[in-house]
């Protein structure tokens, strides 16, 4: 069995590969690309809780992040504690449950507008018409990106994550998108220094954090603010877009579950948690080892790149009986789809809120739909998996 994270066949359906890895090679080594994987639920959970051993400082994908990029626009997902902890606490003040709840009216108004715009058409392309519109609008509004630029930001984000089959190299279109995003937020930060608003970037410009040496307080650098902006824009767009697309397909394939949600909308959070387990938008997280590790009779040397296969862990039969079945009654003790430990997704509450409100308004207006299965298209990105196109009819 060969695991190539950049194979289009793997990205379209990684679960048979995951099954084989869990059963036959819980510690797998790819000689060509020089990485290890952990595929079982318990191993991924324990590694997520040990950032000292499983470091994020070299990046969270398969390849190392360029040191110059880390220096220019440092992102907290590419850091280890204690620096990561201080930065996370700062941004965490924005993503509190109370602050996220205050966004619900705006999310609901947009969800209603989007579904009503296509309700009488008898069908739509769900990603372009709904799932790809709402998340980028909300996270961009939080960051202070004008509405006229929301769609452009979505296109750049998609392009920045797209990879060619079989290659971990950054393709020209992805590199160009990274440059455009960086230039856009550089200009936005400069503008907010002159004309502050009530958006997140304006708040970060005046925020202070403890110095690494313990000598008082310091402001964030422009690079750190740019790192925050790029991270939140990308994660806030892609995760929810893929979650919504996955959920709408799963509910079409499980009509009894869909009927339950129409009758009992209060069960929608259960459906969201199971959709996250069944098809996690973020399929793996890269780490590098700071020491030798012995696991399942294998020795993983210090410095090795390790992929924590979230997508596999969430289907591990050792933790979830009948794991390949979509079951809204399933009890999920730890939701690994948003990561866990110090790098658990800061925007998890916002993602859940957007998904819940979206499904509430969709199911209330379009309770039955079919998916054109032949027209489904998967994305071909880095660690993000889901649908690029979901054609529906009703």
C-alpha positions, 0 to 999 in steps of 0.5 A: 500500500502506498499513501500519496497525499497528493494523489487525486485518487487518494483525495477523492476517497482516502478511506480504503487506504486509511483502513489498510493503514490502521489494520496493517501499518499503524505506523507507516513510512513513505520512503519516497516522500520521507514521512511517517503517518499515525492512523489510529484514533488513540495515537492521533489523539495522544500526539495532538496532546504532546506538542513538545514531541510533535512540533509544529515549528516546521509547518503543519503540511508534508513539506517544511515551510520556508524559514523566510516565510515563517519570519515574515508572516509568522502564524501560530499554527506554525509555532510551539508553546510558549509563543503560540500560547500567548498569541492564541490567547490574544486571538481567542478573546475574539472567538469566545462563545459569547462573541460568536453567538452575537454573529448569529443574526448576521449569519442567519440573514445571509443564509436566508438570502442565499437559499431564497435566491435559488429556492424556486429554481428547482436546483443549484450548484451548492458550493458556488451558490451557498457553501462557498459564499457564506463562510468567506463572507462572515470571516472576511467581515470579521477581518474588515474585508469589504463585501466587494472583495469577498468572492476574490478572497475566496478564489485566491484562498482556493487557488493557494491550497490547490496542488498538482497530482503527485507533487508537494511543490507549490504550483505557480497559480498557488504561489501567485495566490499567496502573493496576492493574499499577502499584498491585499492584507498588507494594504488593509493593515496599512489602511487600518493604521490610518483609519481604524474600524471595529474589525479584527485587524484594527483590534490586533493593531492595538493589542499587546502581548507578554514579551517572550523574555518576560520583560513587559508587554509588546505590540504585534508586528505587522508580520504577525498580524498578516499571519493572523489575517491569512490564517483566519481567512483561509481556515474560516473559508475552507473548513465550513465550505467543505463541512456544508458540502459534505453535510448536504451530500450525506443528508441526501444519501441518508434520507431518514436522517434528513427527515429527522432533522426536518421534524426535529431541527434541534438535532442538527448539531448532532448531524454536524458532529457526525458529518465532521467525524465521517468526512473531516474537512482537514484530513491530516496535520503535519508535525516534526519529531523533537525526539526519537519515538517508539510506537507499535514496534517502530522507531521514528527518529528525531527530526522525522516528519509525521502526518497525524491522519485525522480522517483515518482516526475518525473512522477507527473501529477501535473507537467508533463501532460501525465507523463507516456508517453515518449515525447521528446518534453516535457519541463522540467523546473527543471531536478530532475534526477541529484538531485537539490540544494547543492547536485546536481550531480557534474558529470551531465555535464559529464553524459550528454556528455557521453550519447549524444556522445554514442547515436550519434555514436550508431544511426549513425551505428545501426539505428534500433534494437530490445530488447529481452524483455524476456531477460531484467534483472533489477538491485537490488541495493540501490537507483539505478534502471535500467537494468543489462542486455539488449539483443539486435538484429538488 
